[in-house]
Amino acid sequence: MGFVKTKDGVEIFYKDWGKGQPIVFSHGWPLSADDWDAQMLFFLKHGYRVIAHDRRGHGRSTQVSDGHDMDHYADDLAAVTAQLDLKNAIHVGHSTGGGEVVHYLGRHGESRVAKAAILSAVPPLMVKTAANPGGLPKSVFDDLQAQLAANRSQFYRDLPAGPFYGFNRPGVKSSEAIIHNWWRQGMMGGANAHYDGVVAFSQTDFTEDLKKITVPVFVMHGDDDQIVPYADSAPLSAKLLKNGTLKTYKGFPHGMPTTHADTINADLLTFIKA
């Protein structure tokens, strides 16, 4: 556990447990490294070195006024991997973190990387454009920002209690502990970082990054994802990757690394060992 100082003076908090081949976890918006507890404990027990950082403005990292965009996110991740001198690393990203991993690989290359996995991830592009007619209208993301600005605490309660984990689906039993943990992580971060982060995850086009990547990439996505709709994300990313493998999880929600940790962890382990 420690901090990495970036070129622009931001302190990025990270956890670093164990020895062995490194697995680096990039979390989703607006959470923190804590969202990977189930994965980090699992892979630590299986003999891996597990590392997870808090994105700038999130969790325990510095709350700064600027740099809340994918270029800075990727550069911050590169700073962590360089300071820890990671080699032959596996990069795993969930949601916005999946975009961070893809942009890191496209921007900084693969010299330190063996494989990657992106789960419920935002690439290739979330927002609807002429070139991306299946995307979500910009008004959807404008509304997220408006709710955040109006009452962040309430918004950060409603999102995990509803669509994030699929707790709004008939017959699905919700978990107060999971909802509260999401709220806790979100409220640790900076409102401005999260507000700007909505633009970063929704409007960044990862198409060219995906085309550049040559290492094996496991694309994992639930077909009942209410946050990052399946049809306009995972299958398109898998098609753009040179060495991508798509696995679709029937009925799984956006937050499947938490709600279905046993399944996700086992599939990740199989991919990493292959």
Secondary structure, 3 states (H helix, E strand, C coil): CEEEECCCCCEEEEEEECCCCEEEEECCCCCCHHHHHHHHHHHHHCCCEEEEECCCCCCCCCCCCCCCCHHHHHHHHHHHHHHCCCCCEEEEEECHHHHHHHHHHHHHCCCCEEEEEEECCCCCCCECCCCCCCCECHHHHHHHHHHHHHHHHHHHHHHHHCCCCCCCCCCCCCCHHHHHHHHHHHHHCCHHHHHHHHHHHHHCCCHHHHHHCCCCEEEEEECCCCCCCHHHCHHHHHHHCCCEEEEEECCCCCCHHHHCHHHHHHHHHHHHHC
